[in-house]
Amino acid sequence: MFKAQLKSSGKAALNTAAQIPALNDIFGGMPTGTEFDWGLGGILTLTPFKGRSSGTLSWGGLPNLLLYIDRYVS
């Protein structure tokens, strides 16, 4: 679930789309410049930021549900 699955072209497209504010909000409102990939269980955050480690898996849906699994929280 936590292994990156996208080829370089798909990863580039995902990261370009993530810079669009409305789409970034769908991903959970990550800081600008955060790098993403896709795992089997959801979107992988590859850039660590306050409160989340690199490799965090996130998923969202209706009604405004957002979950994430950060396996490296200390």
N, C-alpha and C positions, 0 to 999 in steps of 0.2 A: 504493500500500500504506500510506503514512503519512498519508493524508488522512482526517480525521474523517468518519465515515459516518452517525452516529446523529442523529435529530431530537432536539429538546430533551426530549421525554417519555421517549424511550428512554435518553438520556444520564442523565436524572434517576434512572430505575429502576436502571441499571447502577451509578451512584455510591451509591445507597441500599443496594443489595445488597453492594457492596464494603466497607461498614462492618460487616458481619457477620463476626466473626473467622474462622469456618471457611471462608467464601467468599473472604475476603481472602487466606488461606493458599493457596487454589487459584490466585489471581492472582499468587502469588509472594511473599506476605508484605510488601506495600508498607506504608509508614508510614500511620498513621491520618490521614484527611483528604486523601489523595492523590486527585486528580481523574482520571477515566478517560473515554475514548471508545473507539470500535471502528473500526479500519481494516480494509482488505481482507485483511491478513495476520495479524491478531491484535488484542490489546488495546493501546491507546495510553495511555501515561502522560503526562498533561498537566501535572502538577505536578512540577517538578524536585526531587530529593532527593539526598543524598550517594551518588555513584556513578552516577547516571543523570540525563540531561538531559530536558527537556520534549520530548515527541514520540518517546520511546523505544517501540518496538514489542516486545511480549512474547507468547510462546506457551508453553503447557505441555501435558504429556501423561504417559501411563504409560510406563515405570516411573519416576515422579518426575522426568521431564525438564523442564527449564525453559530456554528460550533467549530472548535479547533482542538487539535491534539498536539501538544508540545511535549515531546518525549524527553526533552533535555532541561526542563525547569529544575533549578536547584533550590 
